[in-house]
Amino acid sequence: MSAQTSPVPVSFKVRKLSRVVEVEFDDGVMFSLPFELMRVYSPSAEVRGHGPGQEVLQTGKREVEINGIEPVGNYGVKPLFSDGHASGIFTWDYLYQLGRDQSAMWETYLQKLEAAGFTRDSGRDHQAEAAGGHGCGHSH
């Protein structure tokens, strides 16, 4: 057996009712990753930008769903989010990092939302309704 530097998943489950992805790695660690966390920290250029300081704060993602997951080689997955976002490739290393650093990442995200004048329930969808858009309370 070759020396392995990164843990690999031995179990991967999408839990739609609780809105989490459960990933168990071969080192025995299991993480429960909320869909919202995965969406707001998507490794896509749309979210991260193309360099430092170009990150785009994601708002209005509290109710986001994962409609599907596509495998990407032997190194990751691409979630298909209900808001149409489907360009983030989550490597096994990145999923492990999300799980390991989840508390700090949540705190950072909540601080950024607050600094921008948002809550987890507000954002682009909320602004569209306030500006005379559809007021049915559903994201389309």
Buried (B, 14 or more C-beta within 10 A) or exposed (E): EEEEEEBEBEEBEBEEEEBBBBBBBEEEEEBBBBBBBBBBBBBBEEBBEEEEEEEEEBBBBBBBBBBEBEEEEEBBBBBBBBBEBBEBBBBBBBBBBBBEEBEEBBEEBEEBBEEEEBEBEBBEBBEBEEEEEEEEEEBE
